[in-house]
Amino acid sequence: MTPRPDTADDTLRSYKLRRGRTGATRLQALAEHRARFAVPDGDGPLDLSALFGTTAPVVLEIGFGTGGTTLAMAAADPGTCVLAADVHTPGVAALVAGLHEQDLGNVRVLEGDGRLLLRERIAPGSLAGVRVYFPDPWPKARHHKRRLLDAAFAALVADRLAPGGLLHCATDWEPYAQQVAAVLDAEPGLVLQEVRHERPPWRPLTRFEARGLARGHVVTDLLARRPGTPAQPRSPDPLAGR
């Protein structure tokens, strides 16, 4: 079994299950095409090369919503493979439908908790990146313990990233952004390289982001990297080589 550097309480969810309807077309797409794009069941670390049929770098995205950003980034960068995890069936169905429609082969989808996937099924040092875009901010003080981006999660990410691997977070909740910056700055396995309030060009505008901007929220992108030189070429990004 993969080592468990984090000590998160598994009884505390970092998400809340939302009720939502899944249209008949997407349900059909999910039924017909889930097997092609699904992360297989099992215990222990995934064989990422076998899963994708390539030794290309792999990025994990936790919480992809309706999948629009995942689709756009996967299509724009076919040389990077994406593990995409979300707990909400309508979003999973939408992403699977989009992957089928665009015939994208570089994405695999998990309907489940991305943190558990990272902890239980990803080998240390195996990811080129982790993306967490607009996780639930749990704004009430009594709920802060449910936030995904805490010290235990940062330590887990640092362990699972390959040398040079990048953690990219985004949130429209300023107090959460401040907490995340402090957490990443304190994690010895990561170097916080940039905190920016202008959306980076490689990250598409998300639906949740647009909603936050309409409400006057300030969006913050935080980028932290595991020190070291990548063992293999990775897809270029604006912070490569820093």
Secondary structure as the mmCIF struct_conf table of DSSP 4:
data_model
#
loop_
_struct_conf.conf_type_id
_struct_conf.id
_struct_conf.beg_label_comp_id
_struct_conf.beg_label_asym_id
_struct_conf.beg_label_seq_id
_struct_conf.end_label_comp_id
_struct_conf.end_label_asym_id
_struct_conf.end_label_seq_id
TURN_TY1_P TURN_TY1_P1 ASP A 10 THR A 11
BEND BEND1 LEU A 12 LEU A 12
BEND BEND2 SER A 14 TYR A 15
HELX_LH_PP_P HELX_LH_PP_P1 LEU A 17 ARG A 19
HELX_RH_AL_P HELX_RH_AL_P1 ALA A 24 PHE A 37
STRN STRN1 ALA A 38 ALA A 38
HELX_LH_PP_P HELX_LH_PP_P2 VAL A 39 ASP A 41
BEND BEND3 ASP A 43 GLY A 44
HELX_RH_AL_P HELX_RH_AL_P2 LEU A 48 PHE A 52
TURN_TY1_P TURN_TY1_P2 GLY A 53 GLY A 53
BEND BEND4 THR A 54 THR A 54
STRN STRN2 VAL A 58 ILE A 62
TURN_TY1_P TURN_TY1_P3 GLY A 65 THR A 66
BEND BEND5 GLY A 67 GLY A 67
HELX_RH_AL_P HELX_RH_AL_P3 GLY A 68 ALA A 76
TURN_TY1_P TURN_TY1_P4 PRO A 78 GLY A 79
BEND BEND6 THR A 80 THR A 80
STRN STRN3 CYS A 81 ASP A 86
BEND BEND7 VAL A 87 VAL A 87
HELX_RH_AL_P HELX_RH_AL_P4 THR A 89 GLN A 102
TURN_TY1_P TURN_TY1_P5 ASP A 103 ASP A 103
BEND BEND8 ASN A 106 ASN A 106
STRN STRN4 VAL A 107 GLU A 111
BEND BEND9 GLY A 112 GLY A 112
HELX_RH_AL_P HELX_RH_AL_P5 GLY A 114 ARG A 121
BEND BEND10 ILE A 122 ILE A 122
TURN_TY1_P TURN_TY1_P6 PRO A 124 GLY A 125
STRN STRN5 LEU A 127 TYR A 133
BEND BEND11 PHE A 134 PHE A 134
BEND BEND12 LYS A 140 LYS A 140
HELX_RH_3T_P HELX_RH_3T_P1 ALA A 141 ARG A 146
BEND BEND13 LEU A 148 ASP A 150
HELX_RH_AL_P HELX_RH_AL_P6 ALA A 151 ARG A 160
STRN STRN6 LEU A 161 THR A 171
BEND BEND14 ASP A 172 ASP A 172
HELX_RH_AL_P HELX_RH_AL_P7 GLU A 174 ALA A 186
TURN_TY1_P TURN_TY1_P7 PRO A 188 GLY A 189
STRN STRN7 VAL A 191 ARG A 196
BEND BEND15 HIS A 197 GLU A 198
TURN_TY1_P TURN_TY1_P8 PRO A 201 TRP A 202
BEND BEND16 ARG A 203 ARG A 203
HELX_LH_PP_P HELX_LH_PP_P3 PRO A 204 THR A 206
HELX_RH_AL_P HELX_RH_AL_P8 ARG A 207 ALA A 214
TURN_TY1_P TURN_TY1_P9 ARG A 215 GLY A 216
HELX_LH_PP_P HELX_LH_PP_P4 HIS A 217 VAL A 219
STRN STRN8 THR A 220 ARG A 225
BEND BEND17 PRO A 227 GLY A 228
BEND BEND18 ALA A 231 GLN A 232
TURN_TY1_P TURN_TY1_P10 PRO A 238 GLY A 241
#
